[in-house]
Amino acid sequence: METVFNKPKFSWEEYFSDKKKGGHRYSTEEFLYKEAKEKLFHLSGGKSLLDFGCGAGELLIYYVPNYERIVGADFSSSMLLEAEKKMWQQNYKNVDLILADDETIWDRLNISFDRITATAVVQYLKPEQIDAFIHHAFDYLNENGKIVFFDIIDPRLYSLWKMGWFSQNFRLWEILPKTGFGLLKQVSAILKNRPRDIIGDAYSPYLIEQIARDNGFKMEYVKSMYYEYRYHAILSKI
Ligand SMILES: C[S@@+](CC[C@H](N)C(=O)[O-])C[C@H]1O[C@@H](n2cnc3c(N)ncnc32)[C@H](O)[C@@H]1O
């Protein structure tokens, strides 16, 4: 019999196994183009790019014309299939798509990169996975290379956002019931062996900076332009 204590373990890989979109605020071409432009600005050049957790290629499609060589990787085959369709429609030939996760990706690469990026992916990794990712990425970066983690959830701003502080109809007196309801939802998720929040984990920029420093990188912190509770971490070798 299934009880609170023997519920099957939740896995993000399973969660994403049938997903076909990356969950951007809007999925219009106009919005994705603007979002990609912001990202390209922070990627600031380079000729080769690894987009880890590329998903359905919603941003990758805009990166391709700016790079000579691109690799997209994801552990969801349904997402990769969508990415593949987009590349095929545009007849892009300089893209390789690889089915891999944060551990297996490194053995599958046969080149190193000027830029290694990941958008809205850090939230699905545990701190030890982020540490291992940065550690491995160090060896796959060319001279003057950068790792750019886009749209990490900032726990400070996310809690305010969830309470409604950024919404047009914000009412101070609604905070308490909202917070209480939020806490109840978290307890219920934990009891069901699901993540506390289906958006993934939030990480303070100080934690990411510490992990980066431990692995020989310095970190630049940049506020996300289109997601008010997220930030970007731009890492370059010390
Ligand atoms: C929120 S979506 C973002 C997709 C894409 N980066 C974008 O911005 O459109 C997160 C993606 O990361 C992938 N992902 C999460 N954890 C992963 C892991 N450990 N290894 C490989 N892919 C992962 C998921 O399959 C999903 O496609």
Ligand as a Chemical Component Dictionary entry (heavy atoms), coordinates in Angstrom:
data_LIG
# 
_chem_comp.id                   LIG 
_chem_comp.type                 NON-POLYMER 
_chem_comp.pdbx_formal_charge   0 
_chem_comp.three_letter_code    LIG 
# 
loop_
_chem_comp_atom.comp_id 
_chem_comp_atom.atom_id 
_chem_comp_atom.alt_atom_id 
_chem_comp_atom.type_symbol 
_chem_comp_atom.charge 
_chem_comp_atom.model_Cartn_x 
_chem_comp_atom.model_Cartn_y 
_chem_comp_atom.model_Cartn_z 
_chem_comp_atom.pdbx_ordinal 
LIG C1  C1  C 0  12.429 25.539 -17.921 1  
LIG S1  S1  S 1  13.060 24.588 -19.225 2  
LIG C2  C2  C 0  14.055 25.790 -20.115 3  
LIG C3  C3  C 0  14.418 25.333 -21.481 4  
LIG C4  C4  C 0  15.306 26.301 -22.273 5  
LIG N1  N1  N 0  16.545 26.548 -21.614 6  
LIG C5  C5  C 0  14.591 27.592 -22.552 7  
LIG O1  O1  O 0  14.923 28.603 -21.910 8  
LIG O2  O2  O -1 13.676 27.586 -23.379 9  
LIG C6  C6  C 0  14.306 23.623 -18.396 10 
LIG C7  C7  C 0  14.955 22.587 -19.280 11 
LIG O3  O3  O 0  16.060 22.022 -18.600 12 
LIG C8  C8  C 0  16.074 20.635 -18.797 13 
LIG N2  N2  N 0  16.790 20.046 -17.657 14 
LIG C9  C9  C 0  16.526 20.218 -16.346 15 
LIG N3  N3  N 0  17.409 19.553 -15.588 16 
LIG C10 C10 C 0  18.252 18.946 -16.455 17 
LIG C11 C11 C 0  19.381 18.087 -16.275 18 
LIG N4  N4  N 0  19.807 17.735 -15.066 19 
LIG N5  N5  N 0  20.012 17.631 -17.369 20 
LIG C12 C12 C 0  19.582 17.970 -18.620 21 
LIG N6  N6  N 0  18.511 18.777 -18.857 22 
LIG C13 C13 C 0  17.866 19.261 -17.772 23 
LIG C14 C14 C 0  14.613 20.245 -18.894 24 
LIG O4  O4  O 0  14.414 19.028 -19.574 25 
LIG C15 C15 C 0  14.027 21.430 -19.650 26 
LIG O5  O5  O 0  14.054 21.222 -21.026 27 
# 
loop_
_chem_comp_bond.comp_id 
_chem_comp_bond.atom_id_1 
_chem_comp_bond.atom_id_2 
_chem_comp_bond.value_order 
_chem_comp_bond.pdbx_ordinal 
LIG C1  S1  SING 1  
LIG S1  C2  SING 2  
LIG S1  C6  SING 3  
LIG C2  C3  SING 4  
LIG C3  C4  SING 5  
LIG C4  N1  SING 6  
LIG C4  C5  SING 7  
LIG C5  O1  DOUB 8  
LIG C5  O2  SING 9  
LIG C6  C7  SING 10 
LIG C7  O3  SING 11 
LIG C7  C15 SING 12 
LIG O3  C8  SING 13 
LIG C8  N2  SING 14 
LIG C8  C14 SING 15 
LIG N2  C9  SING 16 
LIG N2  C13 SING 17 
LIG C9  N3  DOUB 18 
LIG N3  C10 SING 19 
LIG C10 C11 SING 20 
LIG C10 C13 DOUB 21 
LIG C11 N4  SING 22 
LIG C11 N5  DOUB 23 
LIG N5  C12 SING 24 
LIG C12 N6  DOUB 25 
LIG N6  C13 SING 26 
LIG C14 O4  SING 27 
LIG C14 C15 SING 28 
LIG C15 O5  SING 29 
# 
